[in-house]
Amino acid sequence: MIGVCHDSPEITDKEKIRYDACIPVSEEVQADGEFGIQCLQGGEYAVFMHEGPYEELIDTYDKISHEWIANQERELADAPVFEIVVVTIVD
């Protein structure tokens, strides 16, 4: 799964946050009805991994936005953040 995050919960009211829940598809797939197709912008990406409970995901985002980004000498692209979600269930 891929999630495209258009808004920050630190800035935007919860009821106004926009998030696209996506799945990768081949080029042959056509949009239909309320479903659309979008392409992610190319370029260089920073990649982070969160391991642990979903409830602690906000801590990972806080470290990225308040520590890692603040220490970069590069400018972020004017594009939404996206996340690739891989869920592993452990017995």
C-alpha positions, 0 to 999 in steps of 0.5 A, spaced: 500 500 500 502 507 498 499 513 502 500 520 499 499 525 505 497 532 503 497 535 509 500 535 516 496 534 522 500 539 526 497 544 521 491 542 518 484 540 522 483 533 523 477 533 519 480 537 513 486 532 512 487 529 505 490 522 504 490 518 498 490 510 500 493 507 493 495 501 491 500 500 485 497 498 478 500 497 471 499 502 466 494 498 463 489 499 468 484 505 467 481 509 472 473 508 473 468 512 477 470 515 484 477 511 483 483 515 480 490 514 477 496 518 479 503 518 478 508 519 484 513 525 482 520 522 480 527 524 484 531 523 490 527 521 496 529 520 503 527 513 506 526 511 513 523 505 516 518 505 522 518 498 526 513 497 532 506 499 533 502 503 529 501 507 535 508 509 535 508 511 528 507 519 530 514 518 534 518 516 528 514 522 524 516 527 529 524 525 529 524 526 521 520 532 521 523 536 527 530 532 527 532 530 521 529 535 516 532 540 520 539 538 520 539 537 512 542 542 507 538 540 502 531 543 500 525 539 500 521 538 494 514 542 493 510 535 493 506 531 498 509 526 502 508 519 501 509 512 505 509 505 503 506 501 508 508 493 509 505 490 515 508 484 518 503 480 523 507 476 528 504 470 532 
